[in-house]
Amino acid sequence: MIYLDCAATTIQKPPGVAAAVVRAMGTLGNSARGAYGASLDASRVVYRAREKLAELFGCPRADHVCFAPNSTGALNCAIAGLFGPGSHVLSTDCEHNSVLRPLYRLREQGGSVSFLPADRLGRIDYDDLERLLRPDTRGVVCTHASNLTGNVLDIRRIGGFCREHGLLFVLDASQTAGVLPIDMERDQIDVVCFTGHKSLMGPQGTGGLAVRPGVEIRPWAVGGTGVQTYREAQPAEYPTRLEAGTLNACGIAGLSAALDFIRATGPEAIFAHEDALARRFSVQVRAIPGVTVYGDQDAPVRAPVVSLNVGELDSAAVADELSERYGIAVRPGAHCAPRLHRALGTDDRGAVRFSFGWYHTEKEADAAAEAVRAIAEQ
């Protein structure tokens, strides 16, 4: 099988990841739940992972990196904990449902949301930030890169706008953490939400949010923390305030090993490889008669994602043909990005998404392009 669905999850992991998970399962206790060796070892593993993530994201304090099961949990925590009734939030048509549904729920609770519209290439107009700004606007919540088109947003420009107007900036880095540079101080980001199982190449069930010091997020979930047991409220200190219940220490150990690999290899090298493969594939399929490729394929910086349709075929039919006849795994459908599909005009049949990772080769990219060509010719 040629697996080209890394935007959903990476299957091939660095060799140390699985070993770290297995080792943790047999040795680690419950972090912050005891003073014996196995519990302290778990706390050390978790804290080292916090330090590595803080370095990756330019977060000034490692104790402000809080773990969650995935970016969906992190985004719910950030959105529910920063905004409430009376809050107006800006977002974009490029968003995943992990951003959209918490914002729609905020709207039901008495908040309001305005979306920067996307054009037929999935691009936004940054001047719309000023146009949609209101006296009650409290923040911007947006993706770093679309999981459908691969278009990358200018987070430094958005961060500058937020800082100029005293707004909070919450970034969904699900598709970019580990491959595109993110610096919370330089880019003026208040919260970075990430998942561990995509471009960070860690296990599923890992993710979290890095919080700029001074940003106060109300706890989304409350419960056991192992400290301040007699308090009725969740402890106020980070990271405990956002980490109710037992952490996935085994998964975090695997994520920490993946972070070691990324640091040793270099995020720039990883991105260059993935970007070259996606652009190689894009050039080939765009030359095939009857194939429509979505997004701004000529942008200088893109996530390694290429989505397309073949003639008038339904995206699921194309994906089934790729899987059954050619052994190529891709993602058809709506990709949890309903507003962007409407903007692209693909809400009736979705699109076929090819997404590339570190372990793919030029041969696999070429084989995928040839399979699309064969289906188009049929």
N, C-alpha and C positions, 0 to 999 in steps of 0.2 A: 504493500500500500504506500502511495505517496500522500502523506498527510499535509494538507495545505489549509489548516484551520487554526493557526496559532493565535488569531485574534480572539478565538473562543477559549482556547487553552493550549499550552504547549505540552506535547506528549514526550518528546525527547528532552531529557534534562541533563545538565552537567553530571558527570559520573559520581561526584561526591554527594549529590542530593539524596538519593535513595539510601545510601550508606548512612548518612547522618540521621535520617528518619528512623531507620532500623536500630541504630545504636541508641538513639534517644528513647525508643520504646522499651528497651531493656534496661535502661539505667536511670532515667530521669524521674524524679518525683513531681510533686505539684508545686509550681513556683509560688513563693510567698505564702506557703501554707505550712511551714515548719522550719526548724533550725538544724535539721540533720543533713547529712551529706547529699542525699539524692534530691532533696528539695532545694538546697543551696545551689547544686549543680544546675538545676532547671532555671533558677533565677539568673545565674551567670550566663547561660545560653541565651535566654530571652534578652538580657540587657546588652549583650554583645550584638545581637541582631538590631536592637534599637540604635546602637552607636553606628552601625554600618548604614542603616537607612537614613539616619540624620546626616551623615556625611554625603550620601548620594543625593539627597534633596536640599542640601544647604540649610538644614534646620538647626538653629543655634543650640538647642538643648536636646540631648538624647532622651531625657525623661518626658519630652513632649511628643514622642512617637508612641502612639497608642495602637494596640493590635485589635483587629476585628476579623470576622470570618472571611471577608472579601470586600471589594470596593463598594458593593451595594450596601452592606452594613455600615461602612464608613461614611458613605454619602448620606444615608438616613440619619446617622448620628450627627453629622455636621449641620445638615439642613434643619432638622428638628431642634437642634440645640442652639442654633444661632438666630433663627427667625421665628416669628410667631404672628398672631393676629395683628393687623395693622402694618405689617412689613411688606414692602414692595421689593421684589427680586427680579433682576435681569438675567436672562439665559438666552439660548440660541436654538434654532431649529435643528442643529447638528447633534442634539443630545440623545443619549441612551435612556431607556426607561428607568435606569437606576438614578438618574437625575430627574427625569420628567415626573415620575409617579410621586416621589416625595414633594415635588413642587406643586403638583395638582392637589395633593392632600393639604399642603399649606394653604392653597387657595380655598379649599373647602372649610378650613378652620378660620377663615377671616383674613388671610393674607392675599396678596395679588402678585401676578407674574406677567412679565412682558418678554416676548421672544424676538430676538433679532432674526429676521427672515433670511433664509438661504436661497440663492439663485439656482439655476438649472445645473450648475457645476458644483453645487453644494457649498458655495462660498458665502461668507457674510460680509456686510459693509460695516466697518468699525465706526463710521460716523453715526450709525443707528444707536450706539451707546448714549451719545449726547441727546439724540432725538427722543429716546425712550426714558431718559432720566426724569425722575419726579422728586418732589420734596420728601416723600416718604420712602424713597429707595434706600435699602439697607445693604444690598450686596449684589454681587455677580456670582453665579454658579455656572460653570461651563466645562466642557471637555477640552483636553489638550489636542486630541486628534480624533476624528470620526472613525468609528469602527466599521462604517459602511463605505465611505469614499477614500479614507486615508488622508483627507485634507487636515492640515495642521493649523491650529489657531495661533495667533501672535500673542502669547501670554504676557510678554513683557509690555506690550502696548495696553493690554487689558489691565494688567497690574498697575501701570502708571495712571490709567483712568481712575481706577478704584482709589488709589492713594490720593489723587488730586481732589476727589469728591468725598473722601472720608468713608468709603464703602469697604465692606468685607469682600475678599476674593477667595472663593472656594474652587479648587481645581480638581477635576476628574482626570487622573493620570492613568486610567486603566490600560490604555493602549500604548503608553509612552514611557512609563517608569522602567528604567533600565537601559533604554536606547536613546532617548532624546534628553538633552540637558534640562534640568529643572533646578533652579536655585531660589529658594524661598525669599532670601534677602534681596538678591539682585532683581528678581522678577516681581517682588512685592506681593507675594502670595501669603494669605493668612492660613489656609488649610490645604494640604495636598492629600487627596484620597487615592489609595492605590490598592491593587490586588497582587498577590504573589505568584499566581499560576499562569500569567501570560508572559510578557516580555522579561519579567524578572526570573522566569524559569524555575520557580519554586513549586511546592505542592499546592494542590487545591485546599481550600479551607484556611488560607492565610491571606492577610491583607491588613489594612489599617489606615490611619490618618496621622500626618505630621502637622502639628499645631504651632503656630508662631507664638512665642511668649507674649503674654498680655491679652491673648484672645481667650475669652471665657465661653466654653461650650457647655450648655446644660446637659447633664447625663441623659442619654436616650434610654438606656437600660440601667437598672439599679439592682444590687444584690450583694452576694458574698465577695469580699475582697481580701480576706485574711488579715486585715488591719482595721483599727478603729471599730471593732465589733459592736460596741455599745452605743454608737451614734445611730440615730434613726435615719439620717440622710446619708447619701453616698459621700465618701470622703471627697474633699474639694481639691486635693493635690493631683496633678498629673503624674503618671498616666492612670493612676487608680480610678480617678473620677470617670473615665470612659471605658473601664475594663471590668465589668461585673462578671463574676463567675470564673471558672477555670480556663486558663489560656491553653491554646493548642501548642504546647511546648514542643511536641514531636514535629509538627508541621513547621513551626518557627525554626527549629534546628535545621530542617531541610532548606528553608528559605535562607538561613544564614550561610549555608554552604553554597547556595546559588549566588548569593551576593559576593562571596569570596571569588567565585569563578568570574563574575562580571567585572569585579575590580581588577583581577589579574589579566583578563583578556582585554579590557578597556571598552566602555560603552560606545566610544566612537568607532572602534573596529567592528563591534557587533552591528551597529547601525549601518555602517558602510556596506557590510556584506548583505544584510537583509534588503537594504535599499537598492543595491545593484541587481539583486534577483527580481525584486518586484518591478523595477523599471525595464529589465530585460524581457520579462513576461508581458508587461504592458505594451511595449513597442510591437511585439509580435501579434498580439490579439487585436490591437487597434487596426492592423493592416488586413484583417480578415473581413471580407464582405459580409454584411448582415450582423456583425457583432457591434454592440454598443457598450462602450466603457464609460463609467461614471466617475465624476470627481475631476479636480484640476490636476491632470496627469503631468503637466509641465511645470508645476510649482517646484521651486528650488528645494524645499524640504517637505517630505511626505512620510506618513507611516507606511510600512510595507504591506499595504492592502490594495487589492485591485478587484473591483466589483463590475460585473458585466451581465448582459443578456444576449441571447442568441436568437435572432429573428423575432418571431412572435411566440416562441416557446415559453412555457411557464418555467420559472427558475427551478422548481422542484424536479421537473422532468429532466432538465439539463444535469442537475446534480446527481440524480439517479443514474443517468447514462454514464456520467463520469465515474461513478463508483462501481457500477456493475460491469461495464465494458472495459474500463481503463484502470481501475484500481486507484482512483484519485478521490480523496476525501475533501469536500469543500462544504461551505455553508450556504444554502439557499434561503429564500424567504425574506422576512422583514427585519431581522437582525436587531430586534428591540429598539428600532430607530424610526418610529412611525412618522414623525414630523418631517424628517429628511427624505423619506421615501415619497411623501406627498410633494415635497419641493422638487424632487427629481422626476416626478411623474411615473414612478414605479410602484405605487401603492396597490395596483391591481394584480401584480404577479411577483413582486419582490425582485431580487437580483441574486446572482451567483457570486459569492465572495471567495477569493483566493487570498490567503494571508501567509506570509513567509516568515521563517525563523532562522536562527543561527545555524541549525544543522541541515538546512536544505542546500542543494547543489544546483549548478547551472543546468545539469542534465535533467533534473526534476522539473525545473522551470520550463525548459524547452519541451519536455514530454507533456506537461499540462497545456502549453500553447498548441501543440500539435493535436491534442485531443479535442480542444475547442474548435480548431480548424476542421477536424473530421466531422464533428457534430454539425457545424455550420454548413458544410458541403452536403451532408445528408439531407 
